[in-house]
Amino acid sequence: MLPSAPVPAKRIALAQIDTTVGDLDGNAGRIRACTSLAREAGAGLVVFPELAVCGYPPRDFLDMPEFVDRCAAAVAELARPGDWSRGVAVAFGFPEKAPGAPPPGLYNAVALVDGGRLAAVGRKSLLPTYDVFDETRYFLPSPSSTTAPAASLGLTLGLSVCEDIWNDKRFWDRPRYERDPIADLVTGGAELVLNVSASPYALGKAALRERMLGAAARTHGAPVAYVNQVGGNDSLVFDGGSMLVGADGRVLARAPLFQEALVVADLDGGQVRILAPDGSALPAPSPPDATPDGQADEVFRALVLGVRDYVRKCGFQSAVIGLSGGIDSALTAAVAAAALGPGRVTGVAMPSRYSSDHSREDARILAERLGIAFREVPIEPMHAAYLSSLTGAFGHAPGDLTEQNVQARVRGQILMALSNETGALLLSTGNKSELAVGYCTLYGDMAGGLAVIGDLPKTLVYRVSRAANRALGREAIPERTFTKPPSAELKPGQVDQDSLPPYDVLDYILAAYVEERLPFEEIVRRGHPEDLVRRVLRMVNGSEYKRRQAAPVLKVTGKAFGEGRRLPIAHGWKP
């Protein structure tokens, strides 16, 4: 008697792709290419991220009827039978019109294409409106959850979108919503929960997400296939970290952070393959590293991805950076060199009468070690001309602060001129501590198209700079840049601590106020002098007008300045 043929494993693919908002043809092409690759690897189901058809976040494009209509046409085209999808089910996110609803009147939906047809549509139930999210501006909440059979797997799928899985009442002390859509899916017969996501990166979030998904799978007794977008779109960086979680909460397969990947895995926890978009094999990633060095390495990779995608998706080819010889510009240059390649980055030193010899030397050494182009443009003639003209206009010599700001604005003019002349994107170099308290000059050092480290407190800048040297495999950022006192060098003998508290103290207060949203009294109770806390908080509140004019900030912490923190400029609030 012949032995029976082995039963094929139920194999799925997690397609962690980098979408571009509005590039419907390009995004659809990625869906087709990854599905073809997954078919060749034996997958019966391929899952893509939230709003993969249009890219996330599309923002007010969703308020344009033409945009929504073209998304619908792209979905219809993907649902047609084709060799690329024959014999395999495909799930991907898209914006769906809600019949009869006032504009924009949409659902944040996930399509299940199976057998050459649109077999089912799941709709997002929980719509976040906190931090960077504003989904009720565009979408309607679905009152129900959708399960659907996948013939290719012989399983019933539960279709969910991002936030729907972030409300497990056993995991969160204070759930945001009454409903738990995942519980509804499992009650409705789901044997495998799909969650298509566009979950932005924040420090420590990858590890939190893994714990949360494991808890959800255990709570509901069902495996979870979680697929997260990867890549940078404007201020947001998406880290990927897609994973297949077993019903017992164990991670059966995971995708790497910060790069496109296709994870092909058996649902029984058997064979796992991780492929690049070109089909080449990628190494199996390790779990998120929660050590200080591990987190710094993670932030560096996030910044590199954010810069690479911002430059590419905005149509630039190169970048220009002002190099002061200090740690902020050094880290910004290291990120840019890693993101774009050294040949597409130019560092510019702009010494004044106050610039130290070691700063000029450190800027040049940094450029040499990174392999980027280097220019030195002294500002002394322009600075002197400004002061002479302003003395005539004022009837007296400009004051100390005015003179300092003139230097910063001269440098900003030079860098913007180079940007205009070469077509390179100017990257600004200010950190979160400076932006918080207004220790920066409008139209000067704030000039630029992207604030690369604008969400890194100064103390984190140092840690991530060490990570940059580790990632580059050499001491690209000179050791003296780490050890010398921070200084803007805008007057003789100046150091930052002339005007600011020590950065470890300042950053602690800022984290308590900006990220934890603690009141004045609670910060004081943590051991800081009242007058110091009051001064710092008033500097933060009084600098909102500057931050509103800053370049977009790459978000890497739980609360970044910009769209995730929306305060009025004119107000009478005094902490």
C-alpha positions as CSV (number, residue, x, y, z in Angstrom):
1,M,0.0,0.0,0.0
2,L,1.5,3.4,-1.1
3,P,2.0,5.9,1.7
4,S,-0.4,8.9,1.6
5,A,0.9,12.1,0.3
6,P,2.0,14.6,3.0
7,V,-0.5,17.3,3.8
8,P,0.9,20.7,2.7
9,A,1.7,23.1,5.4
10,K,-0.5,26.2,5.8
11,R,2.0,28.8,4.7
12,I,1.5,32.6,4.7
13,A,3.6,35.5,3.7
14,L,4.0,38.9,5.6
15,A,4.8,41.5,3.0
16,Q,6.5,44.4,4.8
17,I,6.7,47.0,2.1
18,D,7.7,50.7,1.9
19,T,4.8,52.6,0.2
20,T,4.8,56.1,-1.1
21,V,1.7,58.2,-0.5
22,G,-0.1,58.8,-3.7
23,D,2.1,56.6,-5.9
24,L,-0.8,54.2,-6.7
25,D,0.9,52.5,-9.6
26,G,4.2,52.0,-7.6
27,N,2.4,50.7,-4.6
28,A,0.3,48.3,-6.7
29,G,3.5,47.1,-8.4
30,R,5.0,46.3,-5.0
31,I,1.9,44.3,-4.1
32,R,2.1,42.3,-7.3
33,A,5.9,41.7,-7.1
34,C,5.8,40.5,-3.5
35,T,2.8,38.3,-4.2
36,S,4.6,36.7,-7.1
37,L,7.6,36.1,-4.8
38,A,5.4,34.6,-2.1
39,R,3.6,32.3,-4.6
40,E,7.0,30.9,-5.6
41,A,7.8,30.3,-2.0
42,G,4.6,28.3,-1.5
43,A,2.5,30.8,0.4
44,G,-1.3,30.5,0.2
45,L,-1.9,34.0,1.7
46,V,0.0,37.2,1.4
47,V,-0.7,40.1,3.8
48,F,0.2,43.7,3.2
49,P,0.1,46.8,5.4
50,E,-2.7,49.3,6.2
51,L,-3.7,51.6,3.3
52,A,-1.0,49.9,1.2
53,V,-2.8,50.9,-2.1
54,C,-2.5,54.7,-1.4
55,G,0.3,54.8,1.2
56,Y,0.0,56.0,4.8
57,P,-0.8,58.6,6.0
58,P,-2.6,60.1,2.9
59,R,-4.0,62.9,5.0
60,D,-6.2,65.4,3.1
61,F,-5.7,63.5,-0.2
62,L,-8.6,61.5,1.2
63,D,-10.8,64.6,0.9
64,M,-10.2,64.7,-2.9
65,P,-12.8,62.6,-4.8
66,E,-10.4,62.0,-7.6
67,F,-7.8,60.4,-5.2
68,V,-10.4,58.1,-3.7
69,D,-11.8,57.1,-7.1
70,R,-8.3,56.3,-8.4
71,C,-7.7,54.2,-5.3
72,A,-11.0,52.3,-6.0
73,A,-9.8,51.7,-9.6
74,A,-6.5,50.4,-8.3
75,V,-8.3,47.9,-6.0
76,A,-10.5,46.7,-8.8
77,E,-7.4,46.1,-11.0
78,L,-5.7,44.2,-8.2
79,A,-8.8,42.0,-7.8
80,R,-8.8,40.9,-11.4
81,P,-7.5,37.4,-12.1
82,G,-3.8,37.3,-13.0
83,D,-0.8,35.1,-13.1
84,W,0.8,37.0,-10.2
85,S,-2.1,36.1,-7.8
86,R,-3.3,32.7,-9.1
87,G,-3.9,30.2,-6.3
88,V,-3.1,32.7,-3.5
89,A,-5.2,35.0,-1.4
90,V,-4.0,38.6,-1.0
91,A,-5.0,41.0,1.8
92,F,-4.1,44.7,1.6
93,G,-5.4,48.0,3.0
94,F,-7.2,50.7,1.0
95,P,-9.7,53.6,1.5
96,E,-13.2,52.5,0.8
97,K,-16.1,54.8,0.0
98,A,-19.0,54.5,2.5
99,P,-22.3,54.6,0.5
100,G,-24.5,57.5,1.4
101,A,-22.1,59.1,3.9
102,P,-21.1,62.8,3.7
103,P,-17.6,63.5,2.3
104,P,-15.0,62.3,2.9
105,G,-17.2,59.4,4.0
106,L,-14.7,56.6,4.0
107,Y,-13.8,53.4,5.8
108,N,-10.2,52.4,6.5
109,A,-10.5,49.0,5.0
110,V,-8.7,45.8,4.2
111,A,-9.5,43.9,1.0
112,L,-9.3,40.1,0.8
113,V,-8.8,39.1,-2.9
114,D,-9.1,35.4,-3.4
115,G,-9.8,33.4,-6.6
116,G,-9.5,36.4,-8.8
117,R,-12.3,38.4,-7.0
118,L,-12.8,40.7,-4.1
119,A,-13.9,38.0,-1.6
120,A,-14.4,40.2,1.5
121,V,-13.7,43.6,3.0
122,G,-12.9,44.3,6.6
123,R,-13.3,47.8,8.0
124,K,-11.4,49.4,10.9
125,S,-13.5,49.8,14.0
126,L,-11.2,51.8,16.3
127,L,-10.1,55.2,15.0
128,P,-7.2,56.8,16.9
129,T,-7.2,60.6,17.4
130,Y,-4.3,60.9,19.8
131,D,-0.7,61.9,19.1
132,V,-0.1,62.0,15.3
133,F,-3.4,60.3,14.5
134,D,-6.5,62.1,13.2
135,E,-8.5,59.3,11.7
136,T,-12.0,60.5,12.5
137,R,-11.3,63.5,10.2
138,Y,-11.6,61.0,7.3
139,F,-12.9,57.7,8.3
140,L,-16.1,56.2,9.8
141,P,-15.8,53.6,12.5
142,S,-17.1,50.2,11.5
143,P,-19.8,48.9,13.9
144,S,-18.9,45.3,13.1
145,S,-16.0,43.0,12.4
146,T,-15.5,40.8,9.3
147,T,-14.4,37.2,9.1
148,A,-14.0,35.4,5.7
149,P,-12.8,32.0,4.5
150,A,-9.5,31.7,2.6
151,A,-9.9,28.7,0.3
152,S,-6.1,28.6,-0.3
153,L,-5.5,27.9,3.4
154,G,-8.7,26.2,4.4
155,L,-9.1,28.7,7.3
156,T,-11.4,31.4,8.4
157,L,-9.7,34.7,8.6
158,G,-10.4,37.6,10.9
159,L,-9.8,40.9,9.1
160,S,-8.6,43.8,11.3
161,V,-6.7,47.1,10.8
162,C,-4.0,48.5,13.1
163,E,-5.7,50.1,16.1
164,D,-8.3,47.3,16.3
165,I,-5.7,45.1,18.0
166,W,-4.5,47.7,20.5
167,N,-7.4,47.4,22.9
168,D,-7.0,44.1,24.7
169,K,-8.6,44.7,28.1
170,R,-6.3,42.2,29.8
171,F,-3.1,43.9,28.5
172,W,-3.9,47.6,29.0
173,D,-4.7,49.0,32.4
174,R,-6.9,51.7,30.8
175,P,-8.2,50.6,27.4
176,R,-9.2,53.5,25.2
177,Y,-12.3,52.0,23.7
178,E,-15.3,49.9,24.8
179,R,-15.1,47.4,22.0
180,D,-12.4,44.8,21.4
181,P,-12.7,44.0,17.7
182,I,-10.3,41.0,18.0
183,A,-12.6,39.4,20.5
184,D,-15.5,39.9,18.1
185,L,-13.5,38.2,15.3
186,V,-12.6,35.2,17.3
187,T,-16.2,34.9,18.6
188,G,-17.2,35.0,14.9
189,G,-15.1,32.0,14.0
190,A,-11.7,33.5,13.0
191,E,-9.0,30.9,13.1
192,L,-6.3,33.3,12.1
193,V,-6.4,37.0,12.9
194,L,-4.9,39.3,10.2
195,N,-3.9,42.8,11.3
196,V,-2.7,45.2,8.6
197,S,-0.9,48.1,10.2
198,A,0.8,51.4,9.7
199,S,2.2,51.8,13.2
200,P,4.8,54.6,13.4
201,Y,8.1,54.1,15.2
202,A,8.9,55.4,18.7
203,L,11.7,54.5,21.0
204,G,10.8,51.2,22.8
205,K,7.6,50.6,20.7
206,A,8.9,47.5,18.9
207,A,9.3,45.6,22.2
208,L,5.9,46.9,23.5
209,R,4.2,45.9,20.3
210,E,5.6,42.3,20.5
211,R,4.4,42.0,24.1
212,M,1.0,43.3,23.2
213,L,0.5,41.0,20.2
214,G,1.6,38.0,22.2
215,A,-0.9,38.9,24.9
216,A,-3.7,39.4,22.4
217,A,-3.0,36.0,20.8
218,R,-3.0,34.2,24.2
219,T,-6.1,36.1,25.4
220,H,-8.1,35.0,22.4
221,G,-6.5,31.7,21.7
222,A,-5.9,32.5,18.0
223,P,-2.7,33.1,16.0
224,V,-2.1,36.6,14.7
225,A,-0.5,37.6,11.4
226,Y,0.6,41.2,12.0
227,V,2.0,43.2,9.0
228,N,3.4,46.7,9.6
229,Q,4.4,49.3,7.0
230,V,8.1,50.1,6.8
231,G,9.7,53.4,5.6
232,G,9.5,57.1,6.1
233,N,6.7,59.4,5.1
234,D,7.2,63.0,6.1
235,S,7.9,63.2,9.9
236,L,6.9,59.6,10.5
237,V,9.2,56.6,10.4
238,F,7.6,53.1,10.2
239,D,9.8,50.4,11.5
240,G,8.1,47.3,10.2
241,G,8.7,44.5,12.7
242,S,6.0,42.4,11.2
243,M,5.4,39.1,12.9
244,L,3.5,35.8,13.1
245,V,2.4,35.0,16.6
246,G,1.1,31.6,17.6
247,A,-2.0,31.1,19.7
248,D,0.2,30.6,22.7
249,G,1.7,34.1,22.3
250,R,5.1,32.9,21.0
251,V,6.6,34.7,18.0
252,L,6.9,32.1,15.3
253,A,8.4,34.4,12.7
254,R,9.5,38.1,12.6
255,A,10.6,40.5,10.0
256,P,13.6,42.8,10.4
257,L,13.2,46.4,11.6
258,F,13.7,49.3,9.2
259,Q,13.9,47.4,5.9
260,E,11.5,45.9,3.3
261,A,11.1,42.2,3.7
262,L,8.9,39.2,2.9
263,V,8.5,36.7,5.7
264,V,7.2,33.3,4.5
265,A,6.2,31.0,7.4
266,D,4.2,27.9,8.2
267,L,1.4,28.5,10.6
268,D,2.5,25.5,12.6
269,G,5.8,27.3,13.4
270,G,7.8,25.2,10.9
271,Q,9.9,26.6,8.0
272,V,10.5,30.3,8.0
273,R,12.1,32.2,5.1
274,I,12.9,35.9,5.1
275,L,13.4,37.4,1.7
276,A,14.4,40.8,0.3
277,P,12.2,42.3,-2.4
278,D,14.7,40.9,-5.0
279,G,14.2,37.4,-3.6
280,S,17.6,37.1,-1.9
281,A,17.7,35.7,1.6
282,L,17.9,37.9,4.6
283,P,19.2,36.8,8.0
284,A,16.7,36.0,10.8
285,P,16.4,39.1,13.0
286,S,16.8,39.1,16.7
287,P,14.1,40.3,19.1
288,P,14.2,44.1,19.9
289,D,17.2,45.0,22.1
290,A,16.0,47.0,25.1
291,T,19.5,47.9,26.4
292,P,20.6,51.5,26.2
293,D,23.0,50.7,23.4
294,G,20.4,48.6,21.6
295,Q,17.9,51.4,21.7
296,A,20.5,53.9,20.5
297,D,21.3,51.6,17.6
298,E,17.6,51.4,16.8
299,V,17.2,55.2,16.8
300,F,20.1,55.6,14.5
301,R,18.6,53.1,12.0
302,A,15.3,54.9,12.3
303,L,16.9,58.3,11.4
304,V,18.8,56.8,8.5
305,L,15.6,55.3,7.1
306,G,13.7,58.6,7.7
307,V,16.3,60.7,5.9
308,R,16.6,58.2,3.0
309,D,12.9,58.1,2.3
310,Y,12.3,61.8,2.8
311,V,15.0,62.8,0.4
312,R,14.0,60.1,-2.2
313,K,10.2,60.6,-1.9
314,C,10.5,64.4,-2.1
315,G,12.6,64.2,-5.3
316,F,16.0,65.3,-4.0
317,Q,19.2,63.6,-4.9
318,S,21.6,65.0,-2.3
319,A,21.9,66.9,1.0
320,V,23.9,69.8,2.5
321,I,24.6,70.3,6.2
322,G,26.3,73.0,8.2
323,L,29.2,71.6,10.2
324,S,30.1,73.4,13.4
325,G,32.4,70.8,14.8
326,G,29.8,70.0,17.5
327,I,28.0,66.8,18.2
328,D,24.6,67.8,16.7
329,S,25.9,68.5,13.2
330,A,28.3,65.6,13.4
331,L,25.4,63.1,14.1
332,T,23.2,64.7,11.4
333,A,26.1,64.3,8.8
334,A,26.7,60.7,9.9
335,V,23.0,59.9,9.4
336,A,22.9,61.6,6.0
337,A,26.1,59.8,4.8
338,A,24.6,56.4,5.9
339,A,21.2,57.2,4.3
340,L,22.3,58.7,1.0
341,G,25.9,57.6,0.5
342,P,28.9,59.9,1.3
343,G,29.0,61.0,-2.4
344,R,25.7,62.8,-2.1
345,V,26.4,64.8,1.1
346,T,28.2,68.1,1.5
347,G,29.3,69.5,4.8
348,V,29.9,73.2,5.1
349,A,31.9,74.9,7.8
350,M,31.2,78.6,8.3
351,P,33.7,79.9,10.8
352,S,33.4,83.4,12.4
353,R,35.7,85.5,14.6
354,Y,34.5,83.4,17.5
355,S,35.1,79.9,16.1
356,S,37.7,77.9,17.9
357,D,40.5,76.2,16.0
358,H,39.4,72.8,17.4
359,S,35.9,73.2,16.0
360,R,37.2,74.0,12.5
361,E,39.5,71.1,12.7
362,D,36.8,68.7,14.0
363,A,34.4,69.7,11.2
364,R,37.1,68.9,8.6
365,I,38.1,65.6,10.3
366,L,34.5,64.5,10.4
367,A,34.0,65.2,6.7
368,E,37.1,63.3,5.9
369,R,36.2,60.3,8.0
370,L,32.6,60.2,6.6
371,G,33.9,60.6,3.1
372,I,31.6,63.5,2.3
373,A,32.4,66.7,0.4
374,F,33.6,69.6,2.5
375,R,33.6,73.3,2.0
376,E,34.6,76.1,4.3
377,V,33.0,79.5,3.8
378,P,34.1,82.1,6.4
379,I,31.3,84.4,7.4
380,E,33.5,87.2,8.9
381,P,33.1,89.6,5.9
382,M,29.3,89.2,5.8
383,H,29.1,89.4,9.6
384,A,31.0,92.6,9.6
385,A,28.9,94.1,6.8
386,Y,25.7,93.3,8.7
387,L,26.9,94.8,11.9
388,S,28.0,98.0,10.1
389,S,24.7,98.4,8.4
390,L,22.7,97.6,11.5
391,T,24.8,100.1,13.6
392,G,23.8,102.8,11.0
393,A,20.1,101.7,11.1
394,F,19.9,101.5,15.0
395,G,22.1,104.5,15.8
396,H,24.2,102.2,18.0
397,A,25.9,98.8,17.9
398,P,23.6,95.8,17.9
399,G,23.0,94.2,21.2
400,D,24.6,90.9,22.2
401,L,21.7,88.7,21.3
402,T,21.1,90.5,18.1
403,E,24.7,90.0,17.1
404,Q,24.6,86.3,17.9
405,N,21.4,85.8,15.8
406,V,22.9,87.7,12.9
407,Q,25.7,85.1,12.7
408,A,23.2,82.3,12.7
409,R,21.2,83.9,10.0
410,V,24.2,84.6,7.8
411,R,25.0,80.9,8.1
412,G,21.5,80.0,7.2
413,Q,21.6,82.3,4.1
414,I,24.8,80.6,2.9
415,L,23.4,77.1,3.4
416,M,20.1,78.0,1.6
417,A,22.1,79.6,-1.2
418,L,24.1,76.3,-1.6
419,S,20.8,74.4,-1.5
420,N,19.3,76.6,-4.2
421,E,22.4,76.4,-6.4
422,T,23.0,72.7,-6.2
423,G,19.4,71.4,-5.7
424,A,20.5,69.7,-2.5
425,L,18.1,69.4,0.5
426,L,19.3,71.4,3.5
427,L,19.2,69.3,6.7
428,S,18.9,71.3,9.9
429,T,20.8,70.1,12.9
430,G,19.0,71.3,16.0
431,N,18.1,68.8,18.7
432,K,14.9,68.5,20.8
433,S,16.3,70.2,23.9
434,E,17.1,73.3,21.9
435,L,13.7,73.3,20.1
436,A,12.0,72.9,23.4
437,V,13.4,76.0,25.1
438,G,13.9,78.1,22.0
439,Y,17.7,77.9,22.0
440,C,17.7,78.3,18.3
441,T,17.5,81.1,15.7
442,L,14.6,81.5,13.4
443,Y,15.8,81.8,9.8
444,G,19.3,80.8,11.0
445,D,20.2,77.4,12.3
446,M,16.5,76.4,12.0
447,A,16.7,76.8,8.2
448,G,16.2,73.6,6.3
449,G,13.8,71.1,4.8
450,L,14.1,68.4,7.5
451,A,15.0,68.4,11.2
452,V,16.9,65.1,11.4
453,I,17.5,65.1,15.1
454,G,14.8,67.4,16.2
455,D,13.2,64.7,18.4
456,L,16.4,63.7,20.1
457,P,17.1,65.3,23.5
458,K,20.7,66.4,23.8
459,T,21.6,63.5,26.1
460,L,20.2,61.0,23.5
461,V,22.2,62.8,20.8
462,Y,25.4,61.6,22.5
463,R,24.2,58.0,22.8
464,V,23.0,57.8,19.2
465,S,26.3,59.4,18.0
466,R,28.1,56.5,19.7
467,A,25.7,54.2,17.9
468,A,26.5,55.9,14.6
469,N,30.2,55.1,15.1
470,R,29.3,51.5,15.9
471,A,27.1,51.3,12.8
472,L,29.8,52.8,10.6
473,G,32.5,50.6,12.0
474,R,34.9,53.4,12.8
475,E,35.3,56.5,14.9
476,A,33.8,58.7,12.2
477,I,32.7,61.2,14.8
478,P,35.9,62.3,16.6
479,E,36.2,61.6,20.3
480,R,36.9,65.3,21.0
481,T,33.4,66.1,19.7
482,F,32.0,63.9,22.5
483,T,34.1,65.4,25.3
484,K,34.2,69.1,24.7
485,P,31.6,71.4,26.3
486,P,28.7,72.1,23.9
487,S,28.8,75.7,22.6
488,A,27.2,77.7,19.8
489,E,30.4,79.8,19.6
490,L,28.6,83.0,18.9
491,K,30.6,85.1,21.4
492,P,34.0,84.7,23.3
493,G,34.1,81.7,25.7
494,Q,30.5,80.8,25.3
495,V,29.1,77.4,26.4
496,D,25.5,76.2,26.3
497,Q,25.4,76.1,30.1
498,D,25.8,79.8,30.3
499,S,22.1,80.0,29.3
500,L,20.7,76.6,30.0
501,P,20.7,74.1,32.9
502,P,23.0,71.0,32.5
503,Y,21.5,68.9,29.8
504,D,20.9,65.9,32.0
505,V,18.8,68.1,34.2
506,L,17.1,69.9,31.4
507,D,16.3,66.8,29.5
508,Y,14.7,65.2,32.6
509,I,12.4,68.2,33.1
510,L,11.5,68.3,29.4
511,A,10.7,64.6,29.3
512,A,8.5,65.0,32.4
513,Y,6.6,67.9,30.9
514,V,6.5,67.2,27.2
515,E,6.4,63.4,27.0
516,E,4.8,62.5,30.4
517,R,2.6,65.7,30.5
518,L,3.2,66.1,34.2
519,P,2.2,69.3,36.0
520,F,4.6,71.8,37.4
521,E,4.0,70.6,41.0
522,E,4.7,67.0,40.2
523,I,8.0,67.8,38.5
524,V,9.1,69.8,41.5
525,R,8.2,66.9,43.8
526,R,10.6,64.8,41.8
527,G,13.4,66.9,43.3
528,H,13.9,69.9,41.1
529,P,14.0,73.5,42.3
530,E,10.8,75.5,41.7
531,D,12.4,78.4,40.0
532,L,14.3,76.2,37.6
533,V,11.3,74.1,36.7
534,R,9.2,77.3,36.2
535,R,11.9,78.9,34.0
536,V,12.2,75.8,31.8
537,L,8.4,75.3,31.4
538,R,8.0,79.0,30.5
539,M,10.7,78.7,27.9
540,V,9.0,75.7,26.4
541,N,5.6,77.4,26.3
542,G,7.1,80.7,25.0
543,S,8.9,79.0,22.1
544,E,5.9,77.5,20.3
545,Y,6.0,80.2,17.7
546,K,9.5,79.1,16.7
547,R,8.6,75.5,16.6
548,R,5.6,76.2,14.4
549,Q,8.1,77.5,11.8
550,A,10.6,74.7,12.1
551,A,11.3,72.1,9.5
552,P,9.5,68.7,9.8
553,V,10.9,66.7,12.7
554,L,11.6,63.0,12.3
555,K,9.6,61.4,15.2
556,V,11.5,58.9,17.3
557,T,10.1,59.4,20.8
558,G,6.7,59.0,22.3
559,K,5.9,62.7,21.9
560,A,7.6,64.8,19.2
561,F,7.3,68.5,18.5
562,G,5.2,69.0,15.4
563,E,1.9,67.4,14.4
564,G,1.8,65.2,17.5
565,R,1.9,68.1,19.9
566,R,-0.6,70.8,19.0
567,L,-0.6,73.8,21.3
568,P,-1.7,77.4,20.6
569,I,0.9,80.0,20.0
570,A,-1.1,82.9,21.6
571,H,-2.2,81.9,25.2
572,G,-2.2,83.0,28.8
573,W,-1.3,79.7,30.4
574,K,1.5,80.0,33.0
575,P,2.7,76.8,34.7
